[in-house]
Amino acid sequence: MDNLIKVKKNRFGYYEVIDKPTEEELSEYYSQKYYQTEKGSYQKEYSEDEQLFFNNKLEQKYAIIKDLIKSEGDNSLLDVGCGEGWALSFFKSKNWEVTGIDYSDYGCNHFHPKLINNLIIGDIYEELEKLENRNKKFDLIWLTNVLEHVINPEILIESFKNLLNNDGVLLIQVPNDFSLVQTILLDRKCISKPFWIALPDHLSYFSKDGLVNLLSSKGFSAKRITTDFPIDFNLFNPETNYVENKKLGRNVHLSRVAIENMFHDISVEKTNKLYETLASMGLGREIIGFFKKK
């Protein structure tokens, strides 16, 4: 439980690291290390089922976005921290104008080299400021598994206000941390430590309410909140506890992929309703919020 000493709950209701690294240290870490090694969910290759899973999850989000964006005609996407380029590729296939920003081109160049010309490499804050100075506007700003990494989430959220069209959507996806499930797992001693505290990668640990409070303070209102598969349920069973036995992780992940693909095949609409219900209960491994300017 020593890791808990390193974080504190802030005024928005989510946890953040007490002693954060400098911007220079973070920039070095992500540009030189992150995509050059197989860390977290990043791999050298993905199976056909995994690639189908990526596409299905994008289709589910796209269904919600189409309900929220009423403007017709050409649409534009800004993917901040675009990583391997899956969202860029998906929206390009829908004839959207796509732009990605990242510290490194390693992931995108490996999986989607044809989109390199749509990619801006550099410091995220500096590149966002350049886009704003050019009066660029986007219908959709995409921020998946980025906000938990930055030193000051407030500054990043603030920077989106002038880049988003009035009818635009800001999509934010972050891990669901310090959740009810995680608390129960610790209490039942199913896990030996708060595994979700991942330093120096994650500097903020969001709950649904904490994320909504943060966005509200910056002039955004939550239109839809959803989640994804509650993979942490596997941690109640010693035979599938991938935290205590890391060798189980790959098979648990592939089981999740198969189940998610099955849900998608049954119905995109029903899958979205299922995950919105789970999100309302504080369940699911991720929090996925769709926000618009107030």
C-alpha positions in Angstrom: 0.0 0.0 0.0 3.1 2.3 0.0 2.0 3.5 -3.5 -1.0 5.2 -2.0 1.4 7.6 -0.2 2.5 8.9 -3.6 -1.0 10.1 -4.6 -3.6 12.4 -3.2 -7.3 13.2 -4.1 -7.6 16.7 -5.6 -10.5 19.2 -5.5 -12.2 17.5 -8.6 -12.4 14.2 -6.8 -9.7 12.2 -8.7 -6.3 11.2 -7.5 -3.0 12.7 -8.7 0.7 12.0 -8.1 2.2 14.3 -5.5 5.7 14.6 -6.9 5.4 14.9 -10.6 8.3 14.8 -13.2 9.2 17.9 -15.2 7.9 18.5 -18.8 11.4 17.8 -20.1 11.6 14.4 -18.3 8.2 13.4 -19.7 9.1 14.5 -23.2 12.3 12.5 -23.2 10.5 9.4 -21.8 7.7 9.3 -24.4 9.8 10.3 -27.4 12.7 7.9 -26.8 11.2 5.0 -24.9 7.5 4.5 -25.1 7.0 3.1 -28.6 10.5 1.6 -28.9 9.6 -1.0 -26.4 6.6 -3.2 -25.9 5.0 -1.4 -22.9 1.5 -1.5 -21.7 -0.9 -2.3 -24.6 1.6 -1.6 -27.4 3.0 -4.5 -29.3 5.0 -5.2 -32.5 2.0 -6.9 -34.1 -1.7 -7.6 -33.5 -3.8 -10.6 -34.5 -6.7 -10.4 -36.8 -9.1 -10.7 -33.9 -7.3 -7.8 -32.1 -7.4 -5.6 -35.2 -11.1 -6.4 -35.5 -11.6 -5.5 -31.9 -9.9 -2.1 -32.4 -12.2 -1.4 -35.3 -15.3 -2.5 -33.5 -14.6 -0.2 -30.5 -14.1 2.7 -32.9 -17.4 1.9 -34.6 -19.1 1.9 -31.3 -17.7 5.4 -30.5 -18.5 6.6 -34.0 -22.2 5.6 -33.5 -22.3 7.9 -30.5 -20.4 10.7 -32.2 -22.9 10.7 -35.1 -25.7 11.2 -32.7 -23.9 14.2 -31.1 -22.5 16.1 -34.1 -25.3 17.6 -36.1 -23.3 19.6 -38.6 -23.3 18.2 -42.1 -20.6 18.2 -44.8 -16.8 17.5 -44.3 -15.8 16.6 -40.8 -12.4 16.9 -39.1 -10.6 15.0 -36.4 -7.7 16.0 -34.2 -6.2 13.0 -32.5 -4.0 14.2 -29.6 -1.5 11.4 -28.7 -2.5 9.4 -31.7 -0.1 6.5 -31.0 -0.3 3.7 -33.5 -2.8 5.6 -35.7 -5.9 3.3 -35.4 -8.3 6.2 -34.9 -6.7 8.2 -37.7 -7.1 5.3 -40.1 -10.7 4.7 -39.1 -11.9 8.2 -39.6 -9.8 8.6 -42.8 -11.9 5.6 -44.1 -15.0 7.6 -43.3 -13.7 10.5 -45.4 -12.9 12.7 -42.5 -10.0 15.2 -42.6 -7.6 13.7 -40.0 -4.7 15.2 -38.0 -2.6 13.5 -35.3 -0.2 14.8 -32.8 2.4 12.7 -30.9 5.9 12.9 -29.4 7.0 10.1 -31.7 6.1 8.7 -35.1 7.2 5.2 -34.2 3.8 3.6 -33.6 2.0 5.2 -36.5 4.9 4.6 -38.9 4.9 0.9 -37.9 1.1 0.3 -38.3 -0.2 3.1 -40.6 2.8 4.5 -42.6 0.4 6.0 -45.2 -0.8 8.4 -42.5 2.6 9.9 -41.7 1.8 13.0 -43.7 -1.2 13.5 -41.4 1.0 13.4 -38.3 2.5 16.3 -36.4 5.6 15.3 -34.3 6.5 17.4 -31.3 5.5 18.7 -27.9 1.7 18.4 -27.6 1.2 21.8 -25.9 3.4 23.6 -28.4 1.7 22.0 -31.4 -1.8 22.7 -30.1 -0.8 26.4 -29.6 0.4 26.5 -33.2 -2.9 25.0 -34.5 -4.8 27.6 -32.4 -2.7 30.5 -33.8 -3.6 29.2 -37.3 -7.3 29.4 -36.3 -7.8 25.7 -36.9 -11.1 24.2 -35.8 -12.1 20.5 -35.5 -15.4 18.7 -35.2 -13.9 16.0 -33.0 -10.9 16.1 -30.7 -9.8 12.6 -29.7 -7.9 12.1 -26.5 -7.7 8.4 -25.6 -5.3 7.2 -22.8 -3.4 10.5 -22.8 -4.9 12.6 -20.0 -3.7 10.3 -17.2 -0.1 10.9 -18.5 0.1 14.7 -18.5 1.4 16.8 -15.7 -1.5 19.3 -15.7 -4.8 17.9 -17.2 -6.4 21.3 -16.6 -4.1 23.1 -19.0 -4.5 20.5 -21.7 -8.3 20.6 -21.4 -8.3 24.4 -21.5 -6.3 24.3 -24.8 -9.1 22.5 -26.6 -11.7 25.2 -26.1 -10.6 27.3 -29.1 -9.8 24.3 -31.3 -13.3 22.7 -31.1 -16.1 23.8 -33.3 -19.2 25.0 -31.5 -21.1 21.7 -32.3 -17.9 19.6 -31.9 -17.3 16.7 -29.5 -14.3 16.2 -27.2 -13.8 12.5 -26.6 -11.7 11.5 -23.6 -10.8 8.0 -22.5 -9.0 7.3 -19.3 -8.5 4.3 -17.0 -11.2 3.9 -14.3 -9.0 3.9 -11.2 -9.6 3.7 -7.5 -12.8 2.1 -8.5 -15.3 0.1 -6.4 -14.0 -3.1 -8.0 -10.4 -2.3 -7.2 -11.3 -1.4 -3.6 -13.1 -4.7 -3.1 -10.3 -6.6 -4.7 -7.8 -5.1 -2.2 -10.2 -5.7 0.8 -10.6 -9.3 -0.2 -6.8 -9.7 -0.7 -7.4 -10.8 -4.3 -4.5 -8.5 -5.2 -1.5 -7.7 -3.1 -1.1 -4.0 -4.2 -2.9 -1.2 -6.1 -1.6 -2.4 -9.4 -3.2 0.6 -11.3 -0.7 3.1 -9.8 1.8 3.1 -12.6 4.7 5.5 -12.3 6.0 7.4 -14.1 3.5 6.7 -16.8 0.2 7.6 -15.0 0.2 10.9 -13.1 -3.6 11.2 -12.6 -6.2 8.5 -11.6 -9.7 9.3 -12.7 -13.2 8.3 -11.6 -16.3 9.1 -13.7 -17.3 11.9 -11.3 -13.7 13.3 -11.1 -13.4 13.5 -14.9 -16.8 15.1 -15.3 -16.0 17.7 -12.6 -12.7 18.6 -14.3 -14.3 19.1 -17.7 -17.2 21.0 -16.2 -14.8 23.5 -14.5 -13.3 24.1 -18.0 -16.6 24.8 -19.7 -17.5 21.3 -21.0 -20.7 19.3 -20.3 -20.8 15.5 -20.4 -23.3 14.3 -23.1 -22.6 10.6 -22.8 -20.4 8.5 -20.5 -19.6 4.9 -21.3 -17.0 2.3 -20.6 -15.5 -0.9 -21.9 -15.3 -4.5 -20.8 -14.8 -4.9 -17.0 -11.7 -7.1 -17.4 -10.9 -6.5 -13.6 -13.7 -9.1 -12.9 -11.1 -11.7 -13.7 -9.1 -10.8 -10.7 -11.7 -12.3 -8.3 -10.7 -15.8 -9.7 -7.1 -17.0 -8.9 -7.2 -19.0 -12.2 -7.6 -15.8 -14.2 -5.9 -13.3 -11.9 -3.5 -11.6 -14.3 -2.2 -9.2 -11.8 -0.8 -11.8 -9.4 0.2 -14.1 -12.3 1.3 -12.0 -15.2 1.6 -15.1 -17.4 -2.2 -15.2 -17.5 -2.5 -11.7 -19.0 -2.3 -12.5 -22.7 -5.1 -15.2 -22.5 -7.3 -13.0 -20.4 -6.9 -10.2 -22.9 -7.7 -12.5 -25.8 -10.8 -13.7 -24.0 -11.9 -10.1 -23.6 -11.3 -9.4 -27.3 -13.5 -12.4 -28.3 -16.3 -11.4 -25.9 -16.2 -7.7 -27.1 -16.3 -8.8 -30.7 -19.3 -11.0 -30.0 -21.1 -8.1 -28.3 -20.4 -6.0 -31.3 -21.8 -8.6 -33.7 -25.0 -8.8 -31.8 -25.7 -5.1 -31.8 -23.7 -1.9 -31.7 -26.6 0.0 -30.2 -27.2 -2.6 -27.4 -23.5 -2.8 -26.7 -23.3 0.9 -26.2 -26.4 0.8 -23.9 -24.8 -2.0 -21.9 -21.6 -0.1 -21.4 -23.3 3.1 -20.5 -25.2 1.2 -17.8 -21.9 -0.3 -16.5 -20.4 3.2 -16.5 -23.3 4.6 -14.4 -22.4 1.9 -11.9 -18.7 2.9 -11.8 -17.7 -0.4 -13.5 -15.6 -1.1 -16.5 -11.8 -0.7 -16.9 -12.0 2.6 -18.8 -14.0 5.8 -18.6 -15.1 7.1 -22.0 -16.6 10.6 -22.0 -18.2 12.5 -24.8 -18.2 16.2 -24.0 -19.4 19.4 -25.7 -18.8 23.1 -24.9 -21.4 24.6 -22.6 
